[in-house]
């Protein structure tokens, strides 16, 4: 199951992408598919028809891993809806 992540690239706007597996501490590269801007528009640097991308950690500031719908239901919120 692919996880949705927000990848914060150095000196660029963040992108939203899908990852099959989260990288481990020994990974030199981060692999992801379906990169897009936060407003769901296509990124300008991706060639049409490309399946997946590999970015070195040196180009990435940090990665946010979004929760799935299933995980959100299991979270106990300390406030009322």
Phi, psi and omega in degrees: 000127181284140177256142176273132181228157171247118183258121179264103180276149178295131176059026177218165176290149178295153176238152174260138181210175177245138178234131175287318179227139175285145182292149176264178186291345180263359183289136175268337182231156172250127181252133180210166178232167173053055178288141179206162176284168181299333178270018176071011175278158179291147174283146184284341185267354182272132177283133179303137178092358179284139184270312182217165184230149175232122178243137176286152180301334181294342178265355186247131177278304174198168182233132174260129178258119182280148179280151176275168178300321180297318179292324180295325179291332183273354181278131176272120183269135181278014181220165180272150175277000000 
